[in-house]
Amino acid sequence: MSCAESFSSYAFRSIGFGERLLPKSDITLCDQIILIGSGMMWNVYFAVVAILFGFVFATMLAFARVNGPAYLRLPADFFVFVFRGSPLFIQFFFAYELFVQLPRVGVEIPLGFATLTASTSWLTKAWLGATVVLFLNTSAYSAEIFTGALKSIPRGDIEAADAFGMAGFKKFRRIVFPTMLRLAWPSYSNEAIFLFHSTALVFFSGFPAWRREADGLYYASYFAEATFNPFVPYPIIAVYFVFFTLLIVGFFGLVSKRLNRHMAEAPKVKFRLGSMLTR
Amino acid sequence: MFEFCADPKAIEGLKWLSCYLTTPKHAAMYYSILTVLALLAAAVPPILFLGFAGALARRSGFAPFRWIGLGYTSIVRGVPDIVFFLFFPIALDQAVEVLRHKVKCPEVVGPIYQGNDFVVCQAAKMPLGPSPQWMHEAWGFTLAVITFAIVFGAFTANTLHGALAAVPKGQLETARAFGMTERQTFWRVHMPQMWVYALPGLSNLWMILIKATPLLFLLGIKDIVYWAKELGGMKTQAYSYPHPDWRIWYFAALMVFYLLLTWISQRVFDRVFARASRGMAVAK
Protein backbone atom coordinates (compact mmCIF):
# COMPACT_ATOMS: atom_id res chain seq x y z
CA MET A 1 0.00 0.00 0.00
CA SER A 2 1.39 3.37 -0.97
CA CYS A 3 1.51 6.34 1.34
CA ALA A 4 -1.25 8.11 -0.57
CA GLU A 5 -3.50 5.09 -0.11
CA SER A 6 -2.73 4.93 3.59
CA PHE A 7 -3.58 8.58 3.82
CA SER A 8 -6.96 8.21 2.16
CA SER A 9 -7.75 5.14 4.27
CA TYR A 10 -6.59 6.25 7.69
CA ALA A 11 -6.13 10.02 7.84
CA PHE A 12 -9.59 10.49 9.34
CA ARG A 13 -10.08 6.97 10.66
CA SER A 14 -10.15 8.21 14.25
CA ILE A 15 -13.29 10.25 13.63
CA GLY A 16 -15.06 7.60 11.61
CA PHE A 17 -14.11 8.22 7.99
CA GLY A 18 -12.12 5.92 5.75
CA GLU A 19 -11.22 2.29 6.09
CA ARG A 20 -13.34 0.45 8.67
CA LEU A 21 -10.72 -2.11 9.68
CA LEU A 22 -7.41 -1.18 11.19
CA PRO A 23 -4.35 -2.39 9.25
CA LYS A 24 -3.68 -6.02 10.14
CA SER A 25 -0.80 -7.34 8.09
CA ASP A 26 1.90 -5.62 6.05
CA ILE A 27 1.80 -2.62 8.31
CA THR A 28 3.89 0.10 6.70
CA LEU A 29 5.60 3.02 8.35
CA CYS A 30 3.15 5.30 6.55
CA ASP A 31 0.19 3.45 8.08
CA GLN A 32 1.63 3.98 11.51
CA ILE A 33 2.48 7.64 11.07
CA ILE A 34 -0.88 8.50 9.51
CA LEU A 35 -3.13 6.52 11.82
CA ILE A 36 -1.37 7.71 14.97
CA GLY A 37 -1.51 11.26 13.64
CA SER A 38 -5.20 10.79 12.99
CA GLY A 39 -5.64 9.75 16.61
CA MET A 40 -3.83 12.87 17.79
CA MET A 41 -6.92 14.83 16.70
CA TRP A 42 -8.64 13.41 19.77
CA ASN A 43 -5.82 14.53 22.05
CA VAL A 44 -5.94 18.04 20.64
CA TYR A 45 -9.73 18.15 20.92
CA PHE A 46 -9.73 16.98 24.54
CA ALA A 47 -7.00 19.42 25.51
CA VAL A 48 -8.46 22.47 23.75
CA VAL A 49 -12.00 22.02 25.08
CA ALA A 50 -10.89 21.16 28.62
CA ILE A 51 -8.43 24.05 28.83
CA LEU A 52 -10.84 26.65 27.39
CA PHE A 53 -13.70 25.77 29.73
CA GLY A 54 -11.35 24.95 32.58
CA PHE A 55 -9.80 28.40 32.40
CA VAL A 56 -13.13 30.11 33.03
CA PHE A 57 -14.19 27.73 35.80
CA ALA A 58 -10.77 27.87 37.45
CA THR A 59 -10.93 31.66 37.57
CA MET A 60 -14.32 31.49 39.29
CA LEU A 61 -13.04 28.86 41.71
CA ALA A 62 -9.97 30.92 42.55
CA PHE A 63 -12.08 34.01 43.30
CA ALA A 64 -14.47 31.94 45.38
CA ARG A 65 -11.54 30.62 47.40
CA VAL A 66 -9.90 33.99 47.98
CA ASN A 67 -12.76 36.49 48.17
CA GLY A 68 -15.88 34.37 48.33
CA PRO A 69 -18.21 33.84 51.26
CA ALA A 70 -17.83 30.63 53.26
CA TYR A 71 -20.63 28.81 51.44
CA LEU A 72 -18.69 29.21 48.20
CA ARG A 73 -15.18 28.98 49.62
CA LEU A 74 -15.58 25.66 51.37
CA PRO A 75 -17.06 23.75 48.40
CA ALA A 76 -14.38 25.25 46.14
CA ASP A 77 -11.64 24.19 48.57
CA PHE A 78 -13.11 20.71 48.75
CA PHE A 79 -13.40 20.44 44.97
CA VAL A 80 -9.75 21.39 44.52
CA PHE A 81 -8.67 19.01 47.28
CA VAL A 82 -10.51 16.05 45.76
CA PHE A 83 -9.38 16.57 42.19
CA ARG A 84 -5.78 17.41 43.05
CA GLY A 85 -5.44 14.69 45.67
CA SER A 86 -6.60 11.69 43.67
CA PRO A 87 -5.13 10.23 40.50
CA LEU A 88 -6.71 11.26 37.21
CA PHE A 89 -6.64 7.61 36.21
CA ILE A 90 -9.00 6.70 39.07
CA GLN A 91 -11.13 9.76 38.35
CA PHE A 92 -11.73 8.46 34.84
CA PHE A 93 -12.75 5.03 36.12
CA PHE A 94 -14.99 6.50 38.78
CA ALA A 95 -16.62 8.99 36.41
CA TYR A 96 -17.30 6.34 33.81
CA GLU A 97 -18.99 4.06 36.34
CA LEU A 98 -20.96 7.04 37.61
CA PHE A 99 -22.11 8.06 34.14
CA VAL A 100 -23.14 4.50 33.36
CA GLN A 101 -25.35 4.46 36.46
CA LEU A 102 -27.26 7.56 35.37
CA PRO A 103 -30.71 6.80 33.98
CA ARG A 104 -30.44 5.85 30.34
CA VAL A 105 -33.28 8.05 29.11
CA GLY A 106 -32.09 11.27 30.61
CA VAL A 107 -32.47 13.52 33.59
CA GLU A 108 -35.43 15.84 33.72
CA ILE A 109 -34.60 19.34 34.81
CA PRO A 110 -37.72 21.34 35.69
CA LEU A 111 -37.29 24.96 34.69
CA GLY A 112 -40.71 26.05 35.93
CA PHE A 113 -42.20 26.98 32.60
CA ALA A 114 -40.83 23.96 30.76
CA THR A 115 -38.99 20.75 31.46
CA LEU A 116 -35.56 20.26 29.99
CA THR A 117 -34.55 16.69 29.34
CA ALA A 118 -30.81 16.31 29.49
CA SER A 119 -29.68 13.23 27.70
CA THR A 120 -27.13 11.39 29.82
CA SER A 121 -26.15 8.58 27.46
CA TRP A 122 -23.61 10.81 25.75
CA LEU A 123 -21.72 11.09 29.02
CA THR A 124 -20.67 7.46 28.71
CA LYS A 125 -18.99 8.28 25.42
CA ALA A 126 -15.43 9.47 25.54
CA TRP A 127 -15.99 12.64 23.53
CA LEU A 128 -18.18 14.10 26.25
CA GLY A 129 -17.57 12.05 29.39
CA ALA A 130 -13.78 12.15 29.28
CA THR A 131 -13.86 15.83 28.36
CA VAL A 132 -15.95 16.55 31.45
CA VAL A 133 -13.45 14.72 33.67
CA LEU A 134 -10.48 16.49 32.07
CA PHE A 135 -12.29 19.81 32.41
CA LEU A 136 -12.93 19.27 36.13
CA ASN A 137 -9.39 18.04 36.68
CA THR A 138 -7.66 20.93 34.97
CA SER A 139 -10.03 23.37 36.68
CA ALA A 140 -8.85 22.13 40.06
CA TYR A 141 -5.15 22.36 39.23
CA SER A 142 -5.51 25.74 37.51
CA ALA A 143 -7.62 27.05 40.40
CA GLU A 144 -4.77 26.22 42.76
CA ILE A 145 -2.34 28.14 40.55
CA PHE A 146 -4.71 31.11 40.21
CA THR A 147 -5.37 31.15 43.94
CA GLY A 148 -1.66 31.46 44.61
CA ALA A 149 -1.39 34.24 42.04
CA LEU A 150 -4.40 36.13 43.46
CA LYS A 151 -2.87 36.01 46.91
CA SER A 152 0.39 37.45 45.66
CA ILE A 153 -0.99 40.45 43.76
CA PRO A 154 0.97 43.43 45.08
CA ARG A 155 -1.12 45.30 47.63
CA GLY A 156 -0.05 48.59 46.08
CA ASP A 157 -1.73 47.72 42.78
CA ILE A 158 -5.07 47.21 44.49
CA GLU A 159 -4.67 50.38 46.56
CA ALA A 160 -3.80 52.36 43.44
CA ALA A 161 -6.95 51.04 41.77
CA ASP A 162 -8.99 52.12 44.80
CA ALA A 163 -7.34 55.53 44.72
CA PHE A 164 -8.39 55.92 41.09
CA GLY A 165 -11.94 55.23 42.16
CA MET A 166 -12.16 51.87 40.49
CA ALA A 167 -14.44 49.32 42.05
CA GLY A 168 -16.32 46.18 41.30
CA PHE A 169 -16.09 44.76 37.82
CA LYS A 170 -13.93 47.56 36.49
CA LYS A 171 -11.24 46.92 39.08
CA PHE A 172 -11.43 43.24 38.35
CA ARG A 173 -11.17 43.63 34.60
CA ARG A 174 -8.41 46.21 34.56
CA ILE A 175 -6.25 45.37 37.55
CA VAL A 176 -6.94 42.14 39.42
CA PHE A 177 -7.50 39.76 36.54
CA PRO A 178 -4.58 40.84 34.30
CA THR A 179 -2.18 40.84 37.24
CA MET A 180 -3.34 37.44 38.42
CA LEU A 181 -2.89 36.08 34.91
CA ARG A 182 0.56 37.57 34.56
CA LEU A 183 1.74 36.05 37.83
CA ALA A 184 0.15 32.68 37.16
CA TRP A 185 1.17 32.35 33.53
CA PRO A 186 4.46 30.39 33.81
CA SER A 187 2.85 27.76 36.05
CA TYR A 188 -0.31 27.78 34.02
CA SER A 189 1.55 26.96 30.81
CA ASN A 190 3.01 23.96 32.62
CA GLU A 191 -0.47 22.89 33.63
CA ALA A 192 -1.60 23.14 30.00
CA ILE A 193 1.23 20.86 28.93
CA PHE A 194 0.42 18.36 31.66
CA LEU A 195 -3.25 18.39 30.74
CA PHE A 196 -2.40 17.78 27.11
CA HIS A 197 -0.26 14.82 28.14
CA SER A 198 -3.05 13.50 30.36
CA THR A 199 -5.37 13.21 27.38
CA ALA A 200 -3.43 10.05 26.47
CA LEU A 201 -4.99 8.34 29.50
CA VAL A 202 -8.58 8.52 28.27
CA PHE A 203 -8.81 5.30 26.28
CA PHE A 204 -6.76 3.32 28.80
CA SER A 205 -9.18 4.02 31.62
CA GLY A 206 -12.89 3.34 31.78
CA PHE A 207 -13.92 4.89 28.51
CA PRO A 208 -14.23 2.41 25.64
CA ALA A 209 -13.05 3.25 22.14
CA TRP A 210 -16.27 3.07 20.18
CA ARG A 211 -15.66 1.47 16.73
CA ARG A 212 -11.95 1.72 17.54
CA GLU A 213 -12.08 5.46 17.06
CA ALA A 214 -9.58 6.64 19.59
CA ASP A 215 -6.56 8.79 20.35
CA GLY A 216 -2.98 8.47 19.17
CA LEU A 217 -1.73 6.34 22.03
CA TYR A 218 -4.49 3.80 21.49
CA TYR A 219 -3.34 3.27 17.92
CA ALA A 220 0.33 3.30 18.94
CA SER A 221 -0.26 0.49 21.44
CA TYR A 222 -2.35 -1.31 18.80
CA PHE A 223 0.61 -1.22 16.41
CA ALA A 224 3.04 -2.27 19.14
CA GLU A 225 0.88 -5.32 19.81
CA ALA A 226 0.23 -6.11 16.14
CA THR A 227 3.87 -5.92 15.08
CA PHE A 228 5.53 -6.98 18.35
CA ASN A 229 7.81 -4.05 17.81
CA PRO A 230 7.43 -1.12 20.22
CA PHE A 231 10.40 0.70 18.75
CA VAL A 232 8.46 2.22 15.86
CA PRO A 233 4.99 3.34 17.03
CA TYR A 234 6.00 4.77 20.43
CA PRO A 235 8.76 7.01 19.06
CA ILE A 236 6.26 8.21 16.43
CA ILE A 237 3.73 9.24 19.05
CA ALA A 238 6.54 10.71 21.16
CA VAL A 239 7.48 12.96 18.25
CA TYR A 240 3.84 14.02 17.82
CA PHE A 241 3.59 14.89 21.50
CA VAL A 242 6.85 16.83 21.51
CA PHE A 243 5.65 18.74 18.45
CA PHE A 244 2.35 19.74 20.05
CA THR A 245 4.09 20.49 23.35
CA LEU A 246 6.35 22.93 21.52
CA LEU A 247 3.26 24.50 19.94
CA ILE A 248 1.75 25.00 23.39
CA VAL A 249 5.03 26.48 24.64
CA GLY A 250 5.09 28.84 21.66
CA PHE A 251 1.51 29.96 22.10
CA PHE A 252 1.83 30.51 25.83
CA GLY A 253 5.06 32.39 25.21
CA LEU A 254 3.24 34.80 22.88
CA VAL A 255 0.50 35.39 25.45
CA SER A 256 3.13 35.90 28.13
CA LYS A 257 4.75 38.57 25.99
CA ARG A 258 1.45 40.37 25.71
CA LEU A 259 0.70 40.07 29.42
CA ASN A 260 4.09 41.52 30.26
CA ARG A 261 4.21 44.21 27.59
CA HIS A 262 3.90 47.10 30.03
CA MET A 263 6.63 45.89 32.33
CA ALA A 264 9.60 48.24 32.38
CA GLU A 265 12.10 45.49 32.11
CA ALA A 266 10.39 42.59 30.41
CA PRO A 267 11.12 39.76 32.84
CA LYS A 268 12.19 37.20 30.34
CA VAL A 269 9.93 34.28 31.08
CA LYS A 270 12.54 31.85 30.05
CA PHE A 271 10.65 28.68 29.53
CA ARG A 272 12.57 25.63 30.44
CA LEU A 273 10.91 22.29 30.01
CA GLY A 274 10.65 20.85 33.45
CA SER A 275 10.99 23.96 35.49
CA MET A 276 8.18 24.70 37.90
CA LEU A 277 6.38 21.42 38.15
CA THR A 278 2.94 22.04 39.51
CA ARG A 279 1.10 18.77 39.14
CA MET B 1 -13.04 -15.53 58.48
CA PHE B 2 -15.87 -15.40 61.02
CA GLU B 3 -17.79 -18.53 61.95
CA PHE B 4 -21.16 -17.15 60.98
CA CYS B 5 -19.86 -16.72 57.44
CA ALA B 6 -20.32 -20.40 56.67
CA ASP B 7 -23.54 -19.75 54.77
CA PRO B 8 -23.35 -16.21 53.38
CA LYS B 9 -26.75 -16.39 51.71
CA ALA B 10 -28.53 -16.83 55.04
CA ILE B 11 -27.21 -13.66 56.66
CA GLU B 12 -27.75 -10.05 55.82
CA GLY B 13 -27.02 -6.50 56.84
CA LEU B 14 -23.82 -5.62 58.64
CA LYS B 15 -23.08 -9.27 59.29
CA TRP B 16 -23.19 -9.96 55.56
CA LEU B 17 -20.99 -6.98 54.86
CA SER B 18 -18.39 -8.01 57.41
CA CYS B 19 -18.27 -11.46 55.82
CA TYR B 20 -18.20 -10.00 52.32
CA LEU B 21 -15.33 -7.66 53.06
CA THR B 22 -13.19 -10.42 54.55
CA THR B 23 -13.31 -12.97 51.72
CA PRO B 24 -9.94 -14.24 50.48
CA LYS B 25 -10.30 -12.13 47.33
CA HIS B 26 -10.79 -9.01 49.39
CA ALA B 27 -7.77 -9.98 51.42
CA ALA B 28 -5.87 -10.09 48.12
CA MET B 29 -7.10 -6.56 47.41
CA TYR B 30 -5.90 -5.27 50.79
CA TYR B 31 -2.64 -7.08 50.14
CA SER B 32 -2.29 -5.27 46.83
CA ILE B 33 -2.16 -1.99 48.77
CA LEU B 34 1.20 -3.32 49.91
CA THR B 35 2.13 -3.70 46.23
CA VAL B 36 1.52 0.02 45.75
CA LEU B 37 3.54 0.92 48.84
CA ALA B 38 6.28 -1.54 47.85
CA LEU B 39 6.50 0.09 44.44
CA LEU B 40 6.82 3.52 46.04
CA ALA B 41 9.52 2.26 48.39
CA ALA B 42 11.40 0.35 45.70
CA ALA B 43 11.24 3.16 43.17
CA VAL B 44 12.56 6.00 45.34
CA PRO B 45 16.25 4.93 45.57
CA PRO B 46 16.72 4.41 41.81
CA ILE B 47 14.75 7.63 41.14
CA LEU B 48 17.07 9.61 43.40
CA PHE B 49 20.08 7.91 41.87
CA LEU B 50 19.02 8.70 38.30
CA GLY B 51 17.99 12.18 39.41
CA PHE B 52 21.45 12.87 40.81
CA ALA B 53 23.13 11.34 37.79
CA GLY B 54 21.02 13.48 35.46
CA ALA B 55 21.53 16.67 37.47
CA LEU B 56 25.29 16.16 37.71
CA ALA B 57 25.47 15.28 34.02
CA ARG B 58 23.79 18.58 33.20
CA ARG B 59 26.36 20.47 35.29
CA SER B 60 29.27 18.48 33.94
CA GLY B 61 32.24 20.27 32.38
CA PHE B 62 32.29 17.65 29.65
CA ALA B 63 29.88 18.73 26.91
CA PRO B 64 28.61 15.29 25.76
CA PHE B 65 27.53 14.52 29.36
CA ARG B 66 25.63 17.81 29.41
CA TRP B 67 23.87 16.90 26.16
CA ILE B 68 22.94 13.47 27.48
CA GLY B 69 21.61 14.99 30.69
CA LEU B 70 19.63 17.67 28.85
CA GLY B 71 18.34 15.21 26.25
CA TYR B 72 17.20 12.74 28.91
CA THR B 73 15.34 15.31 31.00
CA SER B 74 13.78 17.11 28.02
CA ILE B 75 12.54 14.04 26.21
CA VAL B 76 10.90 12.51 29.27
CA ARG B 77 9.32 15.87 30.07
CA GLY B 78 7.99 16.44 26.55
CA VAL B 79 6.23 13.11 26.22
CA PRO B 80 3.35 11.85 28.42
CA ASP B 81 4.51 9.44 31.11
CA ILE B 82 1.91 6.89 30.04
CA VAL B 83 3.72 6.49 26.71
CA PHE B 84 6.81 5.46 28.65
CA PHE B 85 4.77 3.14 30.84
CA LEU B 86 3.54 1.36 27.74
CA PHE B 87 6.89 1.48 25.95
CA PHE B 88 9.56 0.59 28.47
CA PRO B 89 8.21 -2.70 29.86
CA ILE B 90 7.96 -4.20 26.36
CA ALA B 91 11.16 -2.58 25.15
CA LEU B 92 13.18 -3.69 28.19
CA ASP B 93 11.68 -7.15 28.02
CA GLN B 94 12.61 -7.49 24.35
CA ALA B 95 16.07 -6.03 24.89
CA VAL B 96 16.80 -8.56 27.63
CA GLU B 97 15.45 -11.43 25.54
CA VAL B 98 17.49 -10.42 22.50
CA LEU B 99 20.64 -10.30 24.63
CA ARG B 100 19.91 -13.70 26.16
CA HIS B 101 19.12 -15.04 22.71
CA LYS B 102 22.52 -13.92 21.46
CA VAL B 103 24.33 -15.42 24.45
CA LYS B 104 22.37 -18.62 25.10
CA CYS B 105 21.63 -19.86 21.63
CA PRO B 106 24.21 -18.51 19.21
CA GLU B 107 23.56 -21.48 16.92
CA VAL B 108 20.10 -20.14 15.99
CA VAL B 109 20.48 -17.86 13.00
CA GLY B 110 17.91 -15.71 11.27
CA PRO B 111 16.31 -12.42 12.19
CA ILE B 112 14.49 -11.97 15.48
CA TYR B 113 11.84 -9.68 14.03
CA GLN B 114 10.14 -11.87 11.43
CA GLY B 115 7.36 -9.88 9.82
CA ASN B 116 4.88 -9.36 12.61
CA ASP B 117 6.60 -11.74 14.99
CA PHE B 118 9.27 -11.55 17.61
CA VAL B 119 11.15 -14.86 17.74
CA VAL B 120 13.75 -15.83 20.30
CA CYS B 121 14.71 -19.35 21.33
CA GLN B 122 13.00 -20.99 24.31
CA ALA B 123 16.07 -20.70 26.53
CA ALA B 124 16.09 -16.93 26.10
CA LYS B 125 12.54 -16.33 27.34
CA MET B 126 12.37 -14.10 30.36
CA PRO B 127 11.39 -15.47 32.76
CA LEU B 128 11.67 -19.07 31.61
CA GLY B 129 8.39 -20.64 30.52
CA PRO B 130 8.14 -23.23 33.30
CA SER B 131 9.18 -20.91 36.15
CA PRO B 132 6.63 -20.42 38.92
CA GLN B 133 4.00 -17.69 38.84
CA TRP B 134 5.75 -15.51 41.41
CA MET B 135 8.80 -15.26 39.14
CA HIS B 136 6.63 -13.84 36.38
CA GLU B 137 5.08 -11.38 38.81
CA ALA B 138 8.46 -10.38 40.23
CA TRP B 139 9.80 -9.80 36.73
CA GLY B 140 6.81 -7.64 35.86
CA PHE B 141 7.24 -5.68 39.07
CA THR B 142 10.95 -5.15 38.38
CA LEU B 143 10.19 -3.79 34.92
CA ALA B 144 7.62 -1.46 36.49
CA VAL B 145 10.14 -0.17 39.03
CA ILE B 146 12.72 0.46 36.29
CA THR B 147 10.13 2.32 34.21
CA PHE B 148 9.08 4.50 37.13
CA ALA B 149 12.75 5.17 37.87
CA ILE B 150 13.48 6.28 34.31
CA VAL B 151 10.47 8.57 34.08
CA PHE B 152 10.65 10.12 37.54
CA GLY B 153 14.44 10.19 37.49
CA ALA B 154 14.19 12.77 34.72
CA PHE B 155 11.78 14.96 36.72
CA THR B 156 14.01 14.62 39.78
CA ALA B 157 17.09 15.54 37.74
CA ASN B 158 15.34 18.76 36.73
CA THR B 159 14.44 19.62 40.30
CA LEU B 160 17.90 18.84 41.66
CA HIS B 161 19.54 20.74 38.81
CA GLY B 162 17.50 23.80 39.68
CA ALA B 163 18.22 23.40 43.38
CA LEU B 164 21.97 23.07 42.84
CA ALA B 165 21.88 26.26 40.80
CA ALA B 166 19.86 28.05 43.49
CA VAL B 167 22.47 27.82 46.22
CA PRO B 168 23.93 31.33 46.60
CA LYS B 169 27.27 31.76 44.85
CA GLY B 170 28.72 33.48 47.92
CA GLN B 171 28.44 30.28 49.93
CA LEU B 172 30.54 28.37 47.43
CA GLU B 173 33.05 31.18 47.09
CA THR B 174 33.41 31.29 50.86
CA ALA B 175 34.05 27.56 50.93
CA ARG B 176 36.76 27.96 48.35
CA ALA B 177 38.23 30.88 50.24
CA PHE B 178 38.55 28.58 53.24
CA GLY B 179 40.74 26.38 51.11
CA MET B 180 38.24 23.57 50.44
CA THR B 181 38.80 21.50 47.35
CA GLU B 182 36.08 21.17 44.69
CA ARG B 183 35.01 17.87 46.17
CA GLN B 184 34.87 19.20 49.73
CA THR B 185 32.92 22.24 48.59
CA PHE B 186 30.38 20.03 46.89
CA TRP B 187 29.86 17.58 49.73
CA ARG B 188 30.14 19.93 52.72
CA VAL B 189 28.53 23.13 51.46
CA HIS B 190 26.74 22.73 48.15
CA MET B 191 24.84 19.48 48.80
CA PRO B 192 23.57 20.19 52.34
CA GLN B 193 22.23 23.58 51.30
CA MET B 194 20.71 22.32 48.10
CA TRP B 195 18.07 20.27 49.93
CA VAL B 196 16.14 23.29 51.13
CA TYR B 197 15.68 24.46 47.56
CA ALA B 198 14.98 20.97 46.29
CA LEU B 199 12.37 20.00 48.89
CA PRO B 200 9.33 21.82 47.44
CA GLY B 201 10.00 20.29 44.04
CA LEU B 202 10.70 16.85 45.48
CA SER B 203 7.54 16.87 47.59
CA ASN B 204 5.58 17.79 44.49
CA LEU B 205 7.21 14.90 42.64
CA TRP B 206 6.30 12.52 45.45
CA MET B 207 2.67 13.55 45.02
CA ILE B 208 2.91 12.97 41.28
CA LEU B 209 4.53 9.61 41.92
CA ILE B 210 1.72 8.55 44.26
CA LYS B 211 -0.84 9.58 41.68
CA ALA B 212 1.02 7.63 38.98
CA THR B 213 0.90 4.32 40.87
CA PRO B 214 -2.51 3.27 39.48
CA LEU B 215 -0.76 3.02 36.11
CA LEU B 216 0.69 -0.25 37.43
CA PHE B 217 -2.61 -1.67 36.28
CA LEU B 218 -1.64 -0.97 32.67
CA LEU B 219 1.56 -2.95 33.16
CA GLY B 220 -0.47 -6.05 33.89
CA ILE B 221 0.21 -6.06 37.62
CA LYS B 222 -2.58 -7.11 39.94
CA ASP B 223 -2.75 -3.84 41.81
CA ILE B 224 -5.73 -2.27 43.55
CA VAL B 225 -7.25 -1.01 40.31
CA TYR B 226 -7.27 -4.57 39.00
CA TRP B 227 -8.98 -5.86 42.14
CA ALA B 228 -11.46 -3.00 42.18
CA LYS B 229 -12.56 -3.89 38.66
CA GLU B 230 -12.50 -7.59 39.44
CA LEU B 231 -14.41 -7.52 42.72
CA GLY B 232 -16.74 -4.69 41.82
CA GLY B 233 -18.15 -6.33 38.70
CA MET B 234 -21.62 -7.84 38.89
CA LYS B 235 -21.77 -11.21 40.68
CA THR B 236 -24.62 -13.55 39.82
CA GLN B 237 -26.33 -16.02 42.14
CA ALA B 238 -23.62 -18.54 41.22
CA TYR B 239 -21.29 -16.67 43.57
CA SER B 240 -21.44 -16.90 47.35
CA TYR B 241 -21.85 -13.15 47.60
CA PRO B 242 -24.04 -12.05 44.70
CA HIS B 243 -24.33 -8.32 44.14
CA PRO B 244 -25.02 -5.91 41.28
CA ASP B 245 -22.31 -3.84 39.60
CA TRP B 246 -20.56 -2.15 42.52
CA ARG B 247 -17.50 -0.89 40.70
CA ILE B 248 -18.47 2.70 41.38
CA TRP B 249 -18.17 2.08 45.15
CA TYR B 250 -14.84 0.35 44.74
CA PHE B 251 -13.45 3.23 42.72
CA ALA B 252 -14.86 5.68 45.26
CA ALA B 253 -12.95 3.74 47.93
CA LEU B 254 -9.79 4.00 45.82
CA MET B 255 -10.27 7.75 45.52
CA VAL B 256 -10.54 8.00 49.31
CA PHE B 257 -7.45 5.83 49.70
CA TYR B 258 -5.40 8.07 47.42
CA LEU B 259 -6.78 11.24 48.99
CA LEU B 260 -5.65 9.93 52.37
CA LEU B 261 -2.23 9.05 51.02
CA THR B 262 -1.64 12.48 49.48
CA TRP B 263 -3.14 14.29 52.48
CA ILE B 264 -0.87 12.50 54.94
CA SER B 265 2.13 13.12 52.67
CA GLN B 266 1.30 16.82 52.56
CA ARG B 267 1.15 17.01 56.36
CA VAL B 268 4.51 15.25 56.67
CA PHE B 269 6.13 17.52 54.08
CA ASP B 270 4.84 20.64 55.82
CA ARG B 271 6.67 19.49 58.96
CA VAL B 272 9.83 18.65 57.03
CA PHE B 273 9.85 22.08 55.34
CA ALA B 274 9.48 23.83 58.65
CA ARG B 275 12.43 21.83 59.98
CA ALA B 276 14.67 22.09 56.93
CA SER B 277 14.31 25.84 56.54
CA ARG B 278 15.24 26.59 60.17
CA GLY B 279 18.05 29.09 60.17
CA MET B 280 17.89 29.56 56.41
CA ALA B 281 17.12 32.89 54.84
CA VAL B 282 14.49 31.62 52.41
CA ALA B 283 11.36 33.52 51.57
CA LYS B 284 8.34 31.93 53.14
Interface residues (C-beta under 8 A of the other chain):
Chain A: S25 I27 F81 V82 R84 G85 S86 P87 L88 F89 I90 Q91 F93 F94 E97 L98 Q101 H197 S198 A200 L201 F204 L217 A220 S221 A224 A226 T227 F228 N229 P230 F231 Y234 I237 A238 F241 V242 T245 L246 L273 G274 S275 L277 T278 R279
Chain B: T73 S74 I75 R77 G78 V79 P80 D81 I82 V83 L86 F87 I90 A91 Q94 Y113 G115 N116 D117 F118 A154 F155 N158 T159 G162 G201 N204 L205 M207 I208 I210 K211 A212 T213 P214 L215 F217 L218 V225 A228 K229 D245 R247 I248 F251 A252 L254 M255 Y258 L259 T262 W263
